[in-house]
Amino acid sequence: MAGIDFSKNALSNLIAEHIAEQIMTGELKPGQKLIENDYAVEYGTSRAPVREAFYLLTIEGLVERIPRKGAIVKGYTEEEIYDLLEIRILLESLAMKRIIKHGIDLEMMEEMERILRDMHHVREVKKYTELNYSFHMCLIKMSKSNIIHNMYSRLANPLLRIQSLSFANEGNIEKSLAEHTMLVNLLKKGDVHEAAEILMKHNHDVIESIRKRLKKM
């Protein structure tokens, strides 16, 4: 059994994962300041690994550094939220075009079906949002494009935070399940064109759902 790596990089990653979890669950709110010393004391370390963790989270789009204020939990303006969702639509639409060109990957289809079965047993927003991202990532992988995959992966944390707003609306998880089931069935039949249309409508509905949610906040 491999030993635990307590190196600086391993500790930085551990701290970053902890903070990311706090952000994704809402324990840390947008605009909230992150104190290096607090995490250094919690992990019994110097500030250097904590500073590195903040840097990693900045790259992932979860934290931003403000001059004379330090590191804070990144928030998104309404316009930024819509931009992120529109970029997601563009990447998924491009992925579907590649699937039409290269064909359906049966191994990925099995993975999508497995994820969908798990989604049917989840109603907790955070967990469902994570499964939803994994489901859509299968389509991205099926595109066989490293560029599409890499660009989509960079949206992971922002999308997880933003889409949780949609799934928090009553009835949206059930709607999502129905549409994902339809998408899988169409792909299994080889009807990629109709699947692409369903996916496009599904993604635009997410934008409308989030727009309604933001108006209530």
Phi, psi and omega per residue, in radians:
M1 nan 2.275 -3.079
A2 -1.200 2.520 3.106
G3 -1.347 2.796 3.122
I4 -1.320 2.333 -3.138
D5 -1.547 1.906 -3.135
F6 -1.711 0.361 3.133
S7 -1.130 2.901 -3.115
K8 -0.994 -0.781 -3.107
N9 -1.132 -0.720 3.128
A10 -1.107 -0.712 3.139
L11 -1.178 -0.707 3.105
S12 -1.045 -0.750 3.121
N13 -1.137 -0.684 3.132
L14 -1.108 -0.782 3.130
I15 -1.141 -0.727 3.129
A16 -1.070 -0.739 3.118
E17 -1.101 -0.690 3.125
H18 -1.099 -0.831 -3.125
I19 -1.154 -0.700 3.118
A20 -1.041 -0.724 3.104
E21 -1.094 -0.710 3.113
Q22 -1.112 -0.642 3.131
I23 -1.249 -0.777 -3.081
M24 -1.166 -0.558 3.140
T25 -1.483 -0.138 3.140
G26 1.538 0.047 3.089
E27 -1.096 -0.644 3.020
L28 -1.839 2.250 -3.048
K29 -1.721 2.729 3.064
P30 -0.960 2.336 -3.141
G31 1.573 -0.191 -3.125
Q32 -1.270 2.369 -3.098
K33 -1.390 2.454 3.091
L34 -1.800 2.164 -3.077
I35 -1.717 2.044 -3.123
E36 -0.970 -0.796 -3.050
N37 -1.106 -0.606 -3.123
D38 -1.071 -0.790 -3.132
Y39 -1.297 -0.559 3.099
A40 -1.098 -0.736 3.118
V41 -1.179 -0.751 -3.120
E42 -1.048 -0.669 -3.098
Y43 -1.728 0.035 3.110
G44 1.060 0.778 -3.086
T45 -2.356 3.098 3.040
S46 -1.376 3.116 3.141
R47 -1.347 -0.298 -3.050
A48 -1.034 -0.868 3.108
P49 -1.104 -0.573 3.116
V50 -1.173 -0.758 3.118
R51 -1.067 -0.689 3.096
E52 -1.153 -0.655 3.099
A53 -1.104 -0.735 3.104
F54 -1.068 -0.696 3.141
Y55 -1.102 -0.774 3.121
L56 -1.062 -0.715 -3.129
L57 -1.231 -0.506 3.066
T58 -1.161 -0.738 3.103
I59 -1.083 -0.642 -3.115
E60 -1.383 -0.103 3.095
G61 1.448 0.287 3.135
L62 -1.717 -0.382 -3.089
V63 -2.300 2.595 3.019
E64 -2.342 2.637 3.131
R65 -1.787 2.221 -3.137
I66 -1.913 2.244 3.128
P67 -0.935 2.306 3.105
R68 1.172 0.062 3.104
K69 -2.063 -0.520 3.135
G70 1.677 -2.703 -3.085
A71 -1.526 2.303 3.093
I72 -2.320 2.772 3.067
V73 -1.188 2.197 -3.084
K74 -1.242 2.353 3.004
G75 -1.899 2.869 3.141
Y76 -2.124 2.347 3.037
T77 -1.245 2.865 3.125
E78 -1.042 -0.695 3.135
E79 -1.138 -0.696 3.113
E80 -1.122 -0.662 3.107
I81 -1.066 -0.808 -3.139
Y82 -1.177 -0.633 3.102
D83 -1.063 -0.796 -3.139
L84 -1.072 -0.734 -3.136
L85 -1.214 -0.621 3.089
E86 -1.177 -0.670 3.088
I87 -1.111 -0.704 3.080
R88 -1.024 -0.770 3.136
I89 -1.068 -0.775 -3.130
L90 -1.069 -0.781 -3.119
L91 -1.175 -0.709 3.138
E92 -1.233 -0.611 3.089
S93 -1.149 -0.712 3.103
L94 -1.139 -0.670 3.101
A95 -1.071 -0.732 3.141
M96 -1.126 -0.626 3.083
K97 -1.104 -0.672 3.124
R98 -1.218 -0.607 3.109
I99 -1.144 -0.692 3.086
I100 -1.049 -0.666 -3.113
K101 -1.297 -0.807 -3.016
H102 -1.620 -0.344 -3.095
G103 1.697 2.960 -3.076
I104 -1.483 2.309 3.106
D105 -1.509 1.968 -3.064
L106 -1.139 -0.586 3.113
E107 -1.147 -0.717 3.089
M108 -1.180 -0.608 3.096
M109 -1.074 -0.731 3.106
E110 -1.095 -0.674 3.111
E111 -1.153 -0.723 3.101
M112 -1.070 -0.733 3.130
E113 -1.149 -0.667 3.103
R114 -1.118 -0.783 3.126
I115 -1.107 -0.729 -3.137
L116 -1.076 -0.680 3.093
R117 -1.083 -0.709 3.103
D118 -1.138 -0.670 -3.127
M119 -1.081 -0.581 -3.126
H120 -1.170 -0.321 -3.098
H121 -1.840 0.166 -3.080
V122 -2.115 2.346 3.035
R123 -2.226 -0.061 3.084
E124 -1.338 2.210 -2.958
V125 -1.007 -0.831 -3.077
K126 -1.070 -0.842 -3.122
K127 -1.140 -0.715 3.140
Y128 -1.117 -0.705 3.137
T129 -1.068 -0.700 3.120
E130 -1.142 -0.757 3.107
L131 -1.137 -0.669 3.116
N132 -1.065 -0.757 3.112
Y133 -1.093 -0.746 3.130
S134 -1.085 -0.676 3.118
F135 -1.066 -0.873 -3.115
H136 -1.175 -0.551 3.103
M137 -1.105 -0.499 3.075
C138 -1.065 -0.685 3.094
L139 -1.135 -0.699 3.122
I140 -1.102 -0.775 3.125
K141 -1.131 -0.603 -3.123
M142 -1.173 -0.308 3.137
S143 -1.221 -0.355 -3.119
K144 1.125 0.403 -3.132
S145 -1.967 2.043 3.102
N146 -1.156 -0.598 -3.131
I147 -1.153 -0.836 3.113
I148 -1.063 -0.759 -3.122
H149 -1.084 -0.819 -3.107
N150 -1.139 -0.711 3.139
M151 -1.186 -0.700 3.136
Y152 -1.174 -0.672 -3.140
S153 -1.068 -0.588 -3.135
R154 -1.199 -0.310 3.122
L155 -1.565 -0.034 -2.968
A156 -0.907 -1.066 -3.062
N157 -1.126 -0.789 3.063
P158 -1.012 -0.740 -3.130
L159 -1.141 -0.703 3.122
L160 -1.053 -0.741 -3.140
R161 -1.192 -0.753 -3.070
I162 -1.251 -0.772 -3.067
Q163 -1.215 -0.397 3.081
S164 -1.094 -0.458 3.080
L165 -1.118 -0.704 -3.138
S166 -1.198 -0.805 -3.087
F167 -1.236 -0.269 3.080
A168 -1.297 -0.306 3.102
N169 -1.291 2.361 -3.101
E170 -1.002 2.285 3.077
G171 1.562 -0.196 -3.056
N172 -1.307 -0.522 3.083
I173 -1.167 -0.747 3.127
E174 -1.101 -0.730 3.102
K175 -1.095 -0.753 3.123
S176 -1.056 -0.793 -3.139
L177 -1.033 -0.787 -3.131
A178 -1.071 -0.733 -3.103
E179 -1.274 -0.638 3.094
H180 -1.177 -0.652 3.089
T181 -1.112 -0.749 3.106
M182 -1.083 -0.720 -3.131
L183 -1.089 -0.777 3.130
V184 -1.098 -0.780 -3.121
N185 -1.082 -0.695 3.129
L186 -1.168 -0.730 3.130
L187 -1.147 -0.674 3.122
K188 -1.105 -0.547 3.104
K189 -1.448 -0.131 3.140
G190 1.465 0.194 -3.131
D191 -1.575 1.296 -3.051
V192 -1.238 -0.616 -3.133
H193 -1.068 -0.839 3.129
E194 -1.172 -0.626 3.087
A195 -1.057 -0.700 3.128
A196 -1.108 -0.659 3.119
E197 -1.182 -0.745 3.106
I198 -1.080 -0.751 3.134
L199 -1.098 -0.725 3.133
M200 -1.082 -0.809 3.124
K201 -1.127 -0.723 3.123
H202 -1.010 -0.798 -3.100
N203 -1.223 -0.627 3.092
H204 -1.225 -0.574 3.074
D205 -1.121 -0.589 3.096
V206 -1.078 -0.723 3.121
I207 -1.084 -0.766 3.138
E208 -1.137 -0.677 3.128
S209 -1.104 -0.751 3.141
I210 -1.215 -0.624 3.093
R211 -1.054 -0.729 3.099
K212 -1.151 -0.692 -3.128
R213 -1.125 -0.719 -3.117
L214 -1.173 -0.552 3.125
K215 -1.163 -0.464 -3.120
K216 -1.480 -0.268 -3.036
M217 -1.508 nan nan
